[in-house]
Amino acid sequence: MGKATGIIEVFGLACAFVACDAGCKAADVTVETFDKNKPAKADSLPVPLIVCIKFRGTVDNVVAAVEAAKVAANRLTGVVSSHVISNTEADTEYLLKLNAFDKK
């Protein structure tokens, strides 16, 4: 059985660090590498960068981490979306390690 995965997208890198810290303090989770996305209409967003945080652990811990991260992110620039996958498929595991921060 795979670990649960919690995904939360927020506006901006600073917000991502604050949200990630809140999630890690709220639950026993690990964090996969951040990912980023600059949408086509980025200038119309509160911050022109969307950052994805990926928490891993048990379902209960991942849910708690995502909820804490959402509260923290909404105090700053806000949440774009969030979702919890209760049992991540093995074929999907490698995708969690991909990130655009490594791209030049």
N, C-alpha and C positions, 0 to 999 in steps of 0.2 A: 504494500500500500504506500503510495507517494505522500509526500508532505503536502500540507495545504499551502496555497500561495495567495497572498493579499497584494493587490495592485492598487495604487493610488496615484493619480496624476494631479500635479499642482502647478500653479503659475510661479515660475522662477526658481533659481537654484538656492537662494537663501531660504525661501519658504520650504523647499525640499529638505534641507538640512534640519530645520526646526521641526518639521513634521516627522522626519525619520527619527530624530532624537526622542520625541514624545512617544512614538510607537514602540521604540526599543525600551524605554523606561516603563511603559505600561504592561509589557508582556515579554515572555521568554521566546523571542524570535531571533532569527538571523536575517541579514539583509543581503540581497543580491545587488549587483552593481546598478547604479542609477542609469536611466536612459533619458534622452532628450528628444524633443521634437519642436521644430520651429514651423508652425503652420503657415500656409500661404497668406492668410490675412492676419499675420502676427501683429501688425501695427494697431489693429483694432482691439487687441487683448489688453487686460490690465498690465501684464508683463509679457513681452514678445517671445517667451520661451516656456514650453511645457516640459516638466520633469516628471518622470515615472519612478516611483519607489516600489520595490518588490520585497515584501516580507515573507519569510518562510517559517513554518513550525506547525504545531497542532492547530486544528480548526479554531478552538477556543482562543488560543493565544494570537493567532493571526487576526481574528475578528476584533479582539481587544486592541491590537496594535493599529489596525486600520481605523478604528473608531477614534482612538486617541490622536492619530495623525490628522484625521479630518478636523477635529476640534482645533488643533494647533494651526493647521493651514488656513482655516477660515478666519482666524484672528489676524492673519497677514493678508496674503493676496488671493487666497481661495482655492477651492478644489474644482478640478475639471471633471473627474470621474473616479469611481472606485469600484472594486469587485473582489470577491473572495472565491477562489477555486478550492473546493474542499479536498479534492484528491487529484492532484496534478498528474496527468498521464506521463509515462516515462518518455514517450516520443516528443513531448513538449519541453522536457527539462532543459535541453540545450538552448532553447530560445530565451530562457530567463537570464542567461549569461551574456547575451548580445546587448550591445549598447552603442549609441552614436557618439558618445564622448571620446571613444577611441579613434573616430574618423577625423582625418585632417582636411 
